[in-house]
Amino acid sequence: MVTDFAALQSRFRGEVLVPGVEGYEAARRIWNGMIDRRPEVIARCAQPDDVLQAVRFAADRAIYPAVRAGGHNVAGTAMVEGGLVIDVSRMKRITVDLETRTATAETGPT
């Protein structure tokens, strides 16, 4: 499958990694070293809108997605062969509103 990933990068704040690009090999490794899958693209999200853009991109092009937060699932479901990995592991912001006594955490804290 050949897809125009530049279209995703143009509306994406994070990194879009494809095979052969620096950082791709490291980004596709997960905790379970027995899992050796090679996604067609890894979308390393930097903000919530990146997640939305990646999901829309996958849906519009019928690309099978996987979601990676910590990458610790023993079955390796955070990585997909030939599909799109939506990597939220860098989204680690936590905010606390003292007035309302609420905290909001993004998806990446482990």
Biopython code that builds the backbone (N, CA, C, O; Angstrom):
import numpy as np
from Bio.PDB.StructureBuilder import StructureBuilder

atoms = [
    (1, "MET", "N", (0.843, -1.177, 0.000)),
    (1, "MET", "CA", (0.000, 0.000, 0.000)),
    (1, "MET", "C", (0.892, 1.246, 0.000)),
    (1, "MET", "O", (1.749, 1.393, 0.872)),
    (2, "VAL", "N", (0.704, 2.104, -0.932)),
    (2, "VAL", "CA", (1.456, 3.356, -1.002)),
    (2, "VAL", "C", (0.481, 4.489, -0.702)),
    (2, "VAL", "O", (-0.525, 4.654, -1.391)),
    (3, "THR", "N", (0.784, 5.252, 0.315)),
    (3, "THR", "CA", (-0.100, 6.322, 0.755)),
    (3, "THR", "C", (0.694, 7.609, 0.884)),
    (3, "THR", "O", (1.883, 7.593, 1.202)),
    (4, "ASP", "N", (0.021, 8.727, 0.633)),
    (4, "ASP", "CA", (0.653, 10.037, 0.738)),
    (4, "ASP", "C", (0.653, 10.491, 2.193)),
    (4, "ASP", "O", (-0.289, 11.143, 2.644)),
    (5, "PHE", "N", (1.707, 10.148, 2.926)),
    (5, "PHE", "CA", (1.777, 10.511, 4.334)),
    (5, "PHE", "C", (2.115, 11.982, 4.536)),
    (5, "PHE", "O", (1.982, 12.497, 5.646)),
    (6, "ALA", "N", (2.545, 12.655, 3.494)),
    (6, "ALA", "CA", (2.780, 14.099, 3.595)),
    (6, "ALA", "C", (1.469, 14.814, 3.914)),
    (6, "ALA", "O", (1.472, 15.849, 4.580)),
    (7, "ALA", "N", (0.348, 14.266, 3.442)),
    (7, "ALA", "CA", (-0.957, 14.855, 3.732)),
    (7, "ALA", "C", (-1.246, 14.813, 5.229)),
    (7, "ALA", "O", (-1.836, 15.744, 5.775)),
    (8, "LEU", "N", (-0.832, 13.739, 5.890)),
    (8, "LEU", "CA", (-1.002, 13.654, 7.341)),
    (8, "LEU", "C", (-0.054, 14.623, 8.037)),
    (8, "LEU", "O", (-0.471, 15.357, 8.933)),
    (9, "GLN", "N", (1.204, 14.635, 7.639)),
    (9, "GLN", "CA", (2.189, 15.510, 8.280)),
    (9, "GLN", "C", (1.807, 16.979, 8.152)),
    (9, "GLN", "O", (2.099, 17.770, 9.049)),
    (10, "SER", "N", (1.162, 17.355, 7.059)),
    (10, "SER", "CA", (0.817, 18.766, 6.844)),
    (10, "SER", "C", (-0.175, 19.295, 7.881)),
    (10, "SER", "O", (-0.231, 20.504, 8.106)),
    (11, "ARG", "N", (-0.945, 18.432, 8.508)),
    (11, "ARG", "CA", (-1.903, 18.878, 9.524)),
    (11, "ARG", "C", (-1.633, 18.235, 10.882)),
    (11, "ARG", "O", (-2.543, 18.042, 11.687)),
    (12, "PHE", "N", (-0.386, 17.914, 11.114)),
    (12, "PHE", "CA", (0.015, 17.148, 12.285)),
    (12, "PHE", "C", (1.146, 17.883, 12.992)),
    (12, "PHE", "O", (2.121, 18.274, 12.350)),
    (13, "ARG", "N", (1.034, 18.076, 14.289)),
    (13, "ARG", "CA", (2.079, 18.779, 15.041)),
    (13, "ARG", "C", (3.222, 17.841, 15.441)),
    (13, "ARG", "O", (4.370, 18.270, 15.551)),
    (14, "GLY", "N", (2.905, 16.568, 15.656)),
    (14, "GLY", "CA", (3.912, 15.593, 16.044)),
    (14, "GLY", "C", (4.727, 15.100, 14.864)),
    (14, "GLY", "O", (4.809, 15.765, 13.831)),
    (15, "GLU", "N", (5.332, 13.921, 15.025)),
    (15, "GLU", "CA", (6.166, 13.325, 13.973)),
    (15, "GLU", "C", (5.398, 12.255, 13.206)),
    (15, "GLU", "O", (4.599, 11.517, 13.782)),
    (16, "VAL", "N", (5.644, 12.181, 11.917)),
    (16, "VAL", "CA", (5.125, 11.097, 11.090)),
    (16, "VAL", "C", (6.343, 10.327, 10.591)),
    (16, "VAL", "O", (7.152, 10.852, 9.826)),
    (17, "LEU", "N", (6.461, 9.075, 11.033)),
    (17, "LEU", "CA", (7.626, 8.259, 10.705)),
    (17, "LEU", "C", (7.236, 7.123, 9.772)),
    (17, "LEU", "O", (6.250, 6.424, 10.005)),
    (18, "VAL", "N", (8.010, 6.948, 8.727)),
    (18, "VAL", "CA", (7.807, 5.859, 7.771)),
    (18, "VAL", "C", (9.114, 5.069, 7.672)),
    (18, "VAL", "O", (10.169, 5.582, 8.042)),
    (19, "PRO", "N", (9.061, 3.832, 7.179)),
    (19, "PRO", "CA", (10.290, 3.045, 7.052)),
    (19, "PRO", "C", (11.371, 3.811, 6.290)),
    (19, "PRO", "O", (11.103, 4.455, 5.276)),
    (20, "GLY", "N", (12.582, 3.726, 6.798)),
    (20, "GLY", "CA", (13.717, 4.399, 6.171)),
    (20, "GLY", "C", (14.013, 5.772, 6.734)),
    (20, "GLY", "O", (15.086, 6.320, 6.482)),
    (21, "VAL", "N", (13.086, 6.343, 7.494)),
    (21, "VAL", "CA", (13.271, 7.660, 8.099)),
    (21, "VAL", "C", (13.931, 7.476, 9.467)),
    (21, "VAL", "O", (13.614, 6.537, 10.197)),
    (22, "GLU", "N", (14.842, 8.374, 9.801)),
    (22, "GLU", "CA", (15.502, 8.312, 11.105)),
    (22, "GLU", "C", (14.465, 8.315, 12.229)),
    (22, "GLU", "O", (13.551, 9.139, 12.243)),
    (23, "GLY", "N", (14.618, 7.407, 13.142)),
    (23, "GLY", "CA", (13.712, 7.308, 14.272)),
    (23, "GLY", "C", (12.645, 6.237, 14.130)),
    (23, "GLY", "O", (12.047, 5.821, 15.123)),
    (24, "TYR", "N", (12.400, 5.785, 12.899)),
    (24, "TYR", "CA", (11.351, 4.788, 12.665)),
    (24, "TYR", "C", (11.653, 3.480, 13.390)),
    (24, "TYR", "O", (10.787, 2.946, 14.083)),
    (25, "GLU", "N", (12.859, 2.964, 13.242)),
    (25, "GLU", "CA", (13.202, 1.665, 13.840)),
    (25, "GLU", "C", (13.058, 1.698, 15.358)),
    (25, "GLU", "O", (12.517, 0.761, 15.946)),
    (26, "ALA", "N", (13.529, 2.748, 15.989)),
    (26, "ALA", "CA", (13.403, 2.868, 17.442)),
    (26, "ALA", "C", (11.935, 3.005, 17.848)),
    (26, "ALA", "O", (11.520, 2.447, 18.864)),
    (27, "ALA", "N", (11.160, 3.734, 17.073)),
    (27, "ALA", "CA", (9.761, 3.988, 17.410)),
    (27, "ALA", "C", (8.895, 2.737, 17.267)),
    (27, "ALA", "O", (7.847, 2.642, 17.906)),
    (28, "ARG", "N", (9.310, 1.785, 16.449)),
    (28, "ARG", "CA", (8.484, 0.592, 16.254)),
    (28, "ARG", "C", (8.791, -0.507, 17.268)),
    (28, "ARG", "O", (8.092, -1.520, 17.307)),
    (29, "ARG", "N", (9.822, -0.322, 18.085)),
    (29, "ARG", "CA", (10.148, -1.320, 19.107)),
    (29, "ARG", "C", (9.198, -1.184, 20.298)),
    (29, "ARG", "O", (8.859, -0.083, 20.730)),
    (30, "ILE", "N", (8.788, -2.330, 20.805)),
    (30, "ILE", "CA", (7.932, -2.332, 21.981)),
    (30, "ILE", "C", (8.557, -3.217, 23.052)),
    (30, "ILE", "O", (9.555, -3.895, 22.810)),
    (31, "TRP", "N", (7.965, -3.200, 24.222)),
    (31, "TRP", "CA", (8.488, -3.914, 25.380)),
    (31, "TRP", "C", (8.725, -5.394, 25.087)),
    (31, "TRP", "O", (9.766, -5.933, 25.465)),
    (32, "ASN", "N", (7.791, -6.053, 24.430)),
    (32, "ASN", "CA", (7.928, -7.478, 24.118)),
    (32, "ASN", "C", (8.781, -7.615, 22.859)),
    (32, "ASN", "O", (8.283, -7.449, 21.746)),
    (33, "GLY", "N", (10.056, -7.916, 23.037)),
    (33, "GLY", "CA", (10.992, -8.004, 21.926)),
    (33, "GLY", "C", (10.689, -9.114, 20.933)),
    (33, "GLY", "O", (11.269, -9.139, 19.847)),
    (34, "MET", "N", (9.788, -10.039, 21.282)),
    (34, "MET", "CA", (9.410, -11.099, 20.347)),
    (34, "MET", "C", (8.459, -10.588, 19.269)),
    (34, "MET", "O", (8.263, -11.250, 18.250)),
    (35, "ILE", "N", (7.879, -9.434, 19.484)),
    (35, "ILE", "CA", (6.974, -8.829, 18.502)),
    (35, "ILE", "C", (7.809, -7.972, 17.569)),
    (35, "ILE", "O", (8.473, -7.033, 18.009)),
    (36, "ASP", "N", (7.778, -8.290, 16.290)),
    (36, "ASP", "CA", (8.585, -7.574, 15.298)),
    (36, "ASP", "C", (7.699, -7.163, 14.125)),
    (36, "ASP", "O", (7.802, -7.717, 13.030)),
    (37, "ARG", "N", (6.838, -6.193, 14.367)),
    (37, "ARG", "CA", (5.912, -5.735, 13.332)),
    (37, "ARG", "C", (6.425, -4.429, 12.740)),
    (37, "ARG", "O", (7.076, -3.627, 13.409)),
    (38, "ARG", "N", (6.111, -4.247, 11.467)),
    (38, "ARG", "CA", (6.556, -3.055, 10.744)),
    (38, "ARG", "C", (5.350, -2.300, 10.196)),
    (38, "ARG", "O", (4.828, -2.632, 9.131)),
    (39, "PRO", "N", (4.917, -1.290, 10.929)),
    (39, "PRO", "CA", (3.800, -0.492, 10.424)),
    (39, "PRO", "C", (4.212, 0.320, 9.198)),
    (39, "PRO", "O", (5.391, 0.608, 8.996)),
    (40, "GLU", "N", (3.234, 0.679, 8.396)),
    (40, "GLU", "CA", (3.513, 1.517, 7.240)),
    (40, "GLU", "C", (3.828, 2.948, 7.672)),
    (40, "GLU", "O", (4.584, 3.658, 7.008)),
    (41, "VAL", "N", (3.239, 3.359, 8.791)),
    (41, "VAL", "CA", (3.491, 4.703, 9.317)),
    (41, "VAL", "C", (3.269, 4.705, 10.831)),
    (41, "VAL", "O", (2.403, 3.998, 11.347)),
    (42, "ILE", "N", (4.065, 5.508, 11.525)),
    (42, "ILE", "CA", (3.899, 5.733, 12.955)),
    (42, "ILE", "C", (3.635, 7.218, 13.140)),
    (42, "ILE", "O", (4.468, 8.057, 12.798)),
    (43, "ALA", "N", (2.471, 7.530, 13.682)),
    (43, "ALA", "CA", (2.087, 8.920, 13.938)),
    (43, "ALA", "C", (2.318, 9.196, 15.415)),
    (43, "ALA", "O", (1.526, 8.779, 16.260)),
    (44, "ARG", "N", (3.407, 9.901, 15.728)),
    (44, "ARG", "CA", (3.749, 10.212, 17.127)),
    (44, "ARG", "C", (3.068, 11.516, 17.513)),
    (44, "ARG", "O", (3.553, 12.602, 17.196)),
    (45, "CYS", "N", (1.949, 11.397, 18.193)),
    (45, "CYS", "CA", (1.104, 12.542, 18.509)),
    (45, "CYS", "C", (1.724, 13.448, 19.565)),
    (45, "CYS", "O", (2.346, 12.984, 20.521)),
    (46, "ALA", "N", (1.539, 14.748, 19.368)),
    (46, "ALA", "CA", (2.041, 15.746, 20.314)),
    (46, "ALA", "C", (0.905, 16.442, 21.055)),
    (46, "ALA", "O", (1.139, 17.102, 22.068)),
    (47, "GLN", "N", (-0.312, 16.302, 20.562)),
    (47, "GLN", "CA", (-1.460, 16.992, 21.160)),
    (47, "GLN", "C", (-2.733, 16.230, 20.784)),
    (47, "GLN", "O", (-2.708, 15.416, 19.860)),
    (48, "PRO", "N", (-3.836, 16.477, 21.478)),
    (48, "PRO", "CA", (-5.076, 15.759, 21.193)),
    (48, "PRO", "C", (-5.539, 15.874, 19.736)),
    (48, "PRO", "O", (-6.073, 14.910, 19.188)),
    (49, "ASP", "N", (-5.347, 17.021, 19.109)),
    (49, "ASP", "CA", (-5.770, 17.165, 17.718)),
    (49, "ASP", "C", (-4.992, 16.237, 16.789)),
    (49, "ASP", "O", (-5.517, 15.820, 15.756)),
    (50, "ASP", "N", (-3.751, 15.908, 17.140)),
    (50, "ASP", "CA", (-2.976, 14.948, 16.344)),
    (50, "ASP", "C", (-3.655, 13.582, 16.333)),
    (50, "ASP", "O", (-3.688, 12.905, 15.305)),
    (51, "VAL", "N", (-4.197, 13.183, 17.486)),
    (51, "VAL", "CA", (-4.899, 11.904, 17.569)),
    (51, "VAL", "C", (-6.089, 11.917, 16.613)),
    (51, "VAL", "O", (-6.304, 10.965, 15.862)),
    (52, "LEU", "N", (-6.849, 12.989, 16.649)),
    (52, "LEU", "CA", (-8.000, 13.132, 15.760)),
    (52, "LEU", "C", (-7.575, 13.061, 14.295)),
    (52, "LEU", "O", (-8.203, 12.361, 13.500)),
    (53, "GLN", "N", (-6.525, 13.773, 13.940)),
    (53, "GLN", "CA", (-6.052, 13.766, 12.550)),
    (53, "GLN", "C", (-5.603, 12.371, 12.121)),
    (53, "GLN", "O", (-5.881, 11.950, 10.998)),
    (54, "ALA", "N", (-4.912, 11.653, 13.001)),
    (54, "ALA", "CA", (-4.442, 10.306, 12.672)),
    (54, "ALA", "C", (-5.608, 9.340, 12.492)),
    (54, "ALA", "O", (-5.606, 8.524, 11.570)),
    (55, "VAL", "N", (-6.600, 9.432, 13.367)),
    (55, "VAL", "CA", (-7.777, 8.564, 13.259)),
    (55, "VAL", "C", (-8.523, 8.856, 11.953)),
    (55, "VAL", "O", (-8.911, 7.931, 11.239)),
    (56, "ARG", "N", (-8.720, 10.122, 11.649)),
    (56, "ARG", "CA", (-9.394, 10.482, 10.395)),
    (56, "ARG", "C", (-8.609, 10.015, 9.175)),
    (56, "ARG", "O", (-9.190, 9.514, 8.212)),
    (57, "PHE", "N", (-7.297, 10.178, 9.217)),
    (57, "PHE", "CA", (-6.440, 9.760, 8.113)),
    (57, "PHE", "C", (-6.592, 8.253, 7.874)),
    (57, "PHE", "O", (-6.756, 7.807, 6.738)),
    (58, "ALA", "N", (-6.535, 7.483, 8.955)),
    (58, "ALA", "CA", (-6.676, 6.024, 8.837)),
    (58, "ALA", "C", (-8.059, 5.651, 8.310)),
    (58, "ALA", "O", (-8.175, 4.797, 7.432)),
    (59, "ALA", "N", (-9.096, 6.276, 8.831)),
    (59, "ALA", "CA", (-10.462, 5.960, 8.403)),
    (59, "ALA", "C", (-10.694, 6.333, 6.938)),
    (59, "ALA", "O", (-11.289, 5.560, 6.187)),
    (60, "ASP", "N", (-10.229, 7.507, 6.534)),
    (60, "ASP", "CA", (-10.430, 7.970, 5.158)),
    (60, "ASP", "C", (-9.735, 7.081, 4.139)),
    (60, "ASP", "O", (-10.175, 6.983, 2.994)),
    (61, "ARG", "N", (-8.655, 6.433, 4.549)),
    (61, "ARG", "CA", (-7.861, 5.623, 3.620)),
    (61, "ARG", "C", (-7.961, 4.128, 3.902)),
    (61, "ARG", "O", (-7.246, 3.330, 3.297)),
    (62, "ALA", "N", (-8.831, 3.756, 4.805)),
    (62, "ALA", "CA", (-9.039, 2.350, 5.188)),
    (62, "ALA", "C", (-7.723, 1.682, 5.591)),
    (62, "ALA", "O", (-7.438, 0.553, 5.193)),
    (63, "ILE", "N", (-6.927, 2.400, 6.387)),
    (63, "ILE", "CA", (-5.673, 1.876, 6.922)),
    (63, "ILE", "C", (-5.960, 1.348, 8.316)),
    (63, "ILE", "O", (-6.549, 2.050, 9.138)),
    (64, "TYR", "N", (-5.547, 0.117, 8.587)),
    (64, "TYR", "CA", (-5.793, -0.482, 9.896)),
    (64, "TYR", "C", (-4.923, 0.207, 10.944)),
    (64, "TYR", "O", (-3.706, 0.282, 10.772)),
    (65, "PRO", "N", (-5.529, 0.722, 12.045)),
    (65, "PRO", "CA", (-4.747, 1.407, 13.080)),
    (65, "PRO", "C", (-4.484, 0.542, 14.314)),
    (65, "PRO", "O", (-5.212, -0.411, 14.594)),
    (66, "ALA", "N", (-3.445, 0.894, 15.028)),
    (66, "ALA", "CA", (-3.174, 0.384, 16.376)),
    (66, "ALA", "C", (-2.848, 1.599, 17.230)),
    (66, "ALA", "O", (-2.355, 2.604, 16.718)),
    (67, "VAL", "N", (-3.116, 1.514, 18.513)),
    (67, "VAL", "CA", (-2.836, 2.632, 19.415)),
    (67, "VAL", "C", (-1.757, 2.199, 20.399)),
    (67, "VAL", "O", (-1.828, 1.130, 21.005)),
    (68, "ARG", "N", (-0.762, 3.061, 20.536)),
    (68, "ARG", "CA", (0.345, 2.780, 21.452)),
    (68, "ARG", "C", (0.417, 3.875, 22.511)),
    (68, "ARG", "O", (0.509, 5.062, 22.198)),
    (69, "ALA", "N", (0.374, 3.451, 23.764)),
    (69, "ALA", "CA", (0.591, 4.399, 24.858)),
    (69, "ALA", "C", (1.942, 4.067, 25.470)),
    (69, "ALA", "O", (2.933, 4.734, 25.174)),
    (70, "GLY", "N", (1.998, 3.049, 26.316)),
    (70, "GLY", "CA", (3.263, 2.645, 26.919)),
    (70, "GLY", "C", (3.960, 1.541, 26.148)),
    (70, "GLY", "O", (5.166, 1.345, 26.304)),
    (71, "GLY", "N", (3.218, 0.811, 25.312)),
    (71, "GLY", "CA", (3.794, -0.279, 24.530)),
    (71, "GLY", "C", (4.091, -1.517, 25.350)),
    (71, "GLY", "O", (4.915, -2.339, 24.950)),
    (72, "HIS", "N", (3.427, -1.666, 26.503)),
    (72, "HIS", "CA", (3.730, -2.767, 27.410)),
    (72, "HIS", "C", (2.795, -3.960, 27.287)),
    (72, "HIS", "O", (2.951, -4.923, 28.038)),
    (73, "ASN", "N", (1.841, -3.939, 26.380)),
    (73, "ASN", "CA", (0.932, -5.067, 26.222)),
    (73, "ASN", "C", (1.707, -6.280, 25.731)),
    (73, "ASN", "O", (2.355, -6.217, 24.686)),
    (74, "VAL", "N", (1.649, -7.373, 26.461)),
    (74, "VAL", "CA", (2.447, -8.554, 26.141)),
    (74, "VAL", "C", (2.119, -9.128, 24.762)),
    (74, "VAL", "O", (2.982, -9.729, 24.122)),
    (75, "ALA", "N", (0.888, -8.949, 24.303)),
    (75, "ALA", "CA", (0.480, -9.477, 22.993)),
    (75, "ALA", "C", (0.950, -8.602, 21.835)),
    (75, "ALA", "O", (0.850, -8.999, 20.674)),
    (76, "GLY", "N", (1.455, -7.431, 22.142)),
    (76, "GLY", "CA", (1.979, -6.565, 21.093)),
    (76, "GLY", "C", (0.927, -5.818, 20.303)),
    (76, "GLY", "O", (1.178, -5.432, 19.161)),
    (77, "THR", "N", (-0.243, -5.603, 20.879)),
    (77, "THR", "CA", (-1.316, -4.927, 20.142)),
    (77, "THR", "C", (-1.036, -3.451, 19.881)),
    (77, "THR", "O", (-1.780, -2.802, 19.146)),
    (78, "ALA", "N", (0.023, -2.916, 20.474)),
    (78, "ALA", "CA", (0.391, -1.517, 20.236)),
    (78, "ALA", "C", (1.089, -1.335, 18.891)),
    (78, "ALA", "O", (1.337, -0.205, 18.470)),
    (79, "MET", "N", (1.404, -2.423, 18.223)),
    (79, "MET", "CA", (2.110, -2.363, 16.938)),
    (79, "MET", "C", (1.322, -3.189, 15.928)),
    (79, "MET", "O", (0.767, -4.235, 16.265)),
    (80, "VAL", "N", (1.278, -2.713, 14.693)),
    (80, "VAL", "CA", (0.510, -3.386, 13.653)),
    (80, "VAL", "C", (1.384, -3.571, 12.416)),
    (80, "VAL", "O", (2.176, -2.695, 12.068)),
    (81, "GLU", "N", (1.238, -4.686, 11.775)),
    (81, "GLU", "CA", (1.977, -4.953, 10.534)),
    (81, "GLU", "C", (1.294, -4.229, 9.376)),
    (81, "GLU", "O", (0.131, -4.489, 9.068)),
    (82, "GLY", "N", (2.028, -3.323, 8.744)),
    (82, "GLY", "CA", (1.525, -2.652, 7.547)),
    (82, "GLY", "C", (0.499, -1.567, 7.757)),
    (82, "GLY", "O", (0.069, -0.951, 6.781)),
    (83, "GLY", "N", (0.090, -1.305, 8.962)),
    (83, "GLY", "CA", (-0.940, -0.301, 9.212)),
    (83, "GLY", "C", (-0.378, 0.998, 9.739)),
    (83, "GLY", "O", (0.757, 1.368, 9.442)),
    (84, "LEU", "N", (-1.193, 1.691, 10.531)),
    (84, "LEU", "CA", (-0.822, 2.976, 11.105)),
    (84, "LEU", "C", (-0.823, 2.865, 12.622)),
    (84, "LEU", "O", (-1.823, 2.450, 13.208)),
    (85, "VAL", "N", (0.268, 3.224, 13.261)),
    (85, "VAL", "CA", (0.343, 3.244, 14.713)),
    (85, "VAL", "C", (0.119, 4.675, 15.177)),
    (85, "VAL", "O", (0.843, 5.592, 14.789)),
    (86, "ILE", "N", (-0.893, 4.846, 16.009)),
    (86, "ILE", "CA", (-1.183, 6.142, 16.615)),
    (86, "ILE", "C", (-0.503, 6.108, 17.987)),
    (86, "ILE", "O", (-1.020, 5.520, 18.937)),
    (87, "ASP", "N", (0.653, 6.744, 18.069)),
    (87, "ASP", "CA", (1.509, 6.684, 19.254)),
    (87, "ASP", "C", (1.260, 7.905, 20.127)),
    (87, "ASP", "O", (1.616, 9.026, 19.765)),
    (88, "VAL", "N", (0.644, 7.673, 21.282)),
    (88, "VAL", "CA", (0.335, 8.768, 22.209)),
    (88, "VAL", "C", (1.281, 8.785, 23.405)),
    (88, "VAL", "O", (1.029, 9.487, 24.385)),
    (89, "SER", "N", (2.365, 8.021, 23.333)),
    (89, "SER", "CA", (3.267, 7.877, 24.483)),
    (89, "SER", "C", (3.947, 9.175, 24.900)),
    (89, "SER", "O", (4.384, 9.293, 26.045)),
    (90, "ARG", "N", (4.047, 10.129, 24.020)),
    (90, "ARG", "CA", (4.684, 11.411, 24.369)),
    (90, "ARG", "C", (3.705, 12.421, 24.980)),
    (90, "ARG", "O", (4.115, 13.482, 25.450)),
    (91, "MET", "N", (2.445, 12.093, 24.969)),
    (91, "MET", "CA", (1.425, 13.001, 25.498)),
    (91, "MET", "C", (1.297, 12.745, 27.009)),
    (91, "MET", "O", (0.456, 11.958, 27.443)),
    (92, "LYS", "N", (2.125, 13.410, 27.787)),
    (92, "LYS", "CA", (2.236, 13.141, 29.224)),
    (92, "LYS", "C", (1.815, 14.307, 30.110)),
    (92, "LYS", "O", (2.048, 14.280, 31.318)),
    (93, "ARG", "N", (1.202, 15.319, 29.528)),
    (93, "ARG", "CA", (0.839, 16.488, 30.327)),
    (93, "ARG", "C", (-0.239, 16.155, 31.365)),
    (93, "ARG", "O", (-1.193, 15.426, 31.094)),
    (94, "ILE", "N", (-0.053, 16.707, 32.535)),
    (94, "ILE", "CA", (-1.036, 16.603, 33.610)),
    (94, "ILE", "C", (-1.271, 18.018, 34.118)),
    (94, "ILE", "O", (-0.324, 18.730, 34.452)),
    (95, "THR", "N", (-2.515, 18.416, 34.173)),
    (95, "THR", "CA", (-2.844, 19.746, 34.692)),
    (95, "THR", "C", (-3.767, 19.589, 35.900)),
    (95, "THR", "O", (-4.592, 18.677, 35.968)),
    (96, "VAL", "N", (-3.600, 20.494, 36.833)),
    (96, "VAL", "CA", (-4.405, 20.475, 38.051)),
    (96, "VAL", "C", (-5.070, 21.836, 38.194)),
    (96, "VAL", "O", (-4.404, 22.871, 38.145)),
    (97, "ASP", "N", (-6.371, 21.829, 38.370)),
    (97, "ASP", "CA", (-7.134, 23.048, 38.622)),
    (97, "ASP", "C", (-7.449, 23.061, 40.117)),
    (97, "ASP", "O", (-8.319, 22.328, 40.587)),
    (98, "LEU", "N", (-6.734, 23.901, 40.850)),
    (98, "LEU", "CA", (-6.901, 23.935, 42.304)),
    (98, "LEU", "C", (-8.275, 24.455, 42.709)),
    (98, "LEU", "O", (-8.825, 24.048, 43.732)),
    (99, "GLU", "N", (-8.815, 25.344, 41.910)),
    (99, "GLU", "CA", (-10.119, 25.923, 42.241)),
    (99, "GLU", "C", (-11.232, 24.878, 42.195)),
    (99, "GLU", "O", (-12.069, 24.813, 43.095)),
    (100, "THR", "N", (-11.234, 24.068, 41.148)),
    (100, "THR", "CA", (-12.282, 23.046, 41.016)),
    (100, "THR", "C", (-11.856, 21.691, 41.580)),
    (100, "THR", "O", (-12.637, 20.740, 41.618)),
    (101, "ARG", "N", (-10.592, 21.630, 42.019)),
    (101, "ARG", "CA", (-10.029, 20.404, 42.582)),
    (101, "ARG", "C", (-10.149, 19.228, 41.610)),
    (101, "ARG", "O", (-10.576, 18.132, 41.972)),
    (102, "THR", "N", (-9.751, 19.503, 40.349)),
    (102, "THR", "CA", (-9.766, 18.462, 39.331)),
    (102, "THR", "C", (-8.398, 18.379, 38.660)),
    (102, "THR", "O", (-7.663, 19.363, 38.573)),
    (103, "ALA", "N", (-8.089, 17.199, 38.199)),
    (103, "ALA", "CA", (-6.851, 16.982, 37.454)),
    (103, "ALA", "C", (-7.217, 16.368, 36.107)),
    (103, "ALA", "O", (-8.163, 15.588, 35.995)),
    (104, "THR", "N", (-6.446, 16.741, 35.092)),
    (104, "THR", "CA", (-6.635, 16.194, 33.761)),
    (104, "THR", "C", (-5.297, 15.629, 33.304)),
    (104, "THR", "O", (-4.269, 16.304, 33.369)),
    (105, "ALA", "N", (-5.323, 14.381, 32.840)),
    (105, "ALA", "CA", (-4.107, 13.734, 32.381)),
    (105, "ALA", "C", (-4.275, 13.304, 30.935)),
    (105, "ALA", "O", (-5.322, 12.785, 30.548)),
    (106, "GLU", "N", (-3.231, 13.525, 30.136)),
    (106, "GLU", "CA", (-3.245, 13.011, 28.770)),
    (106, "GLU", "C", (-3.015, 11.502, 28.808)),
    (106, "GLU", "O", (-2.897, 10.918, 29.885)),
    (107, "THR", "N", (-2.954, 10.888, 27.665)),
    (107, "THR", "CA", (-2.949, 9.424, 27.586)),
    (107, "THR", "C", (-1.604, 8.772, 27.801)),
    (107, "THR", "O", (-1.563, 7.554, 27.972)),
    (108, "GLY", "N", (-0.496, 9.502, 27.806)),
    (108, "GLY", "CA", (0.822, 8.892, 27.833)),
    (108, "GLY", "C", (1.470, 8.595, 29.165)),
    (108, "GLY", "O", (2.408, 7.798, 29.198)),
    (109, "PRO", "N", (1.027, 9.192, 30.284)),
    (109, "PRO", "CA", (1.728, 8.901, 31.543)),
    (109, "PRO", "C", (1.690, 7.416, 31.880)),
    (109, "PRO", "O", (0.651, 6.764, 31.776)),
    (110, "THR", "N", (2.846, 6.897, 32.285)),
    (110, "THR", "CA", (2.898, 5.479, 32.669)),
    (110, "THR", "C", (3.414, 5.339, 34.077)),
    (110, "THR", "O", (3.530, 4.223, 34.583)),
]
sb = StructureBuilder()
sb.init_structure("model")
sb.init_model(0)
sb.init_chain("A")
sb.init_seg("    ")
for serial, (resi, resn, name, xyz) in enumerate(atoms, 1):
    if name == "N":
        sb.init_residue(resn, " ", resi, " ")
    sb.init_atom(name, np.array(xyz, "f"), 0.0, 1.0, " ", f" {name:<3s}", serial, name[0])
structure = sb.get_structure()
